[in-house]
């Protein structure tokens, strides 16, 4: 009986982790963001709903359009 509980707990943990990963991937796939990398090694990630990203995203899309289809 103890083995069955261990296997059940393991299956629940694996299913939970898999669901979490899948939900996170789906959420971030449809969301644009701007990642800014600085010389000191730090990074700032701005979501598409921030005012700063709203100004930068159109410029980034324009640069990517000019760069061509293989640039992503």
C-alpha positions in Angstrom: 0.0 0.0 0.0 2.9 2.4 0.8 4.4 1.8 -2.7 1.1 2.8 -4.3 1.0 6.1 -2.3 4.6 6.9 -3.4 3.7 6.2 -7.1 0.5 8.3 -6.8 2.4 11.2 -5.2 5.1 10.9 -7.9 2.5 10.9 -10.7 0.8 14.0 -9.2 4.1 15.8 -8.9 5.1 15.1 -12.5 1.6 16.0 -13.8 1.7 19.3 -11.9 5.2 20.2 -13.1 4.3 19.4 -16.7 1.1 21.5 -16.5 3.0 24.4 -15.0 5.5 24.3 -17.8 2.9 24.1 -20.6 0.8 27.0 -19.1 3.9 29.1 -18.8 5.0 28.5 -22.4 1.5 29.3 -23.7 1.3 32.5 -21.7 4.8 33.8 -22.8 4.4 32.8 -26.4 1.7 35.4 -27.1 3.3 38.2 -25.1 5.9 40.6 -26.5 8.6 42.0 -24.3 11.8 44.0 -24.5 15.0 42.7 -22.9 17.6 45.4 -22.2 21.1 44.2 -21.4 23.6 46.5 -19.7 27.4 46.6 -19.7 27.5 45.6 -16.0 25.9 42.3 -16.8 22.4 43.2 -15.6 19.2 42.8 -17.6 15.8 44.5 -17.5 12.8 42.8 -19.1 9.8 45.0 -19.9 6.4 43.5 -20.6 4.3 44.7 -23.5 2.0 46.6 -21.2 4.6 49.0 -19.8 4.9 52.5 -21.2 8.6 52.0 -22.0 8.0 48.8 -24.0 5.1 50.5 -25.8 7.5 53.0 -27.2 10.3 50.4 -28.0 8.3 47.6 -29.5 7.2 49.4 -32.7 10.9 50.3 -33.3 12.0 46.7 -32.7 9.3 45.3 -35.1 10.5 47.8 -37.7 14.2 46.8 -37.3 13.2 43.1 -37.5 11.1 43.8 -40.7 14.1 45.5 -42.3 16.5 42.8 -41.3 14.6 40.1 -43.1 12.9 36.8 -42.4 16.0 34.9 -41.1 16.8 37.4 -38.4 14.6 36.0 -35.6 
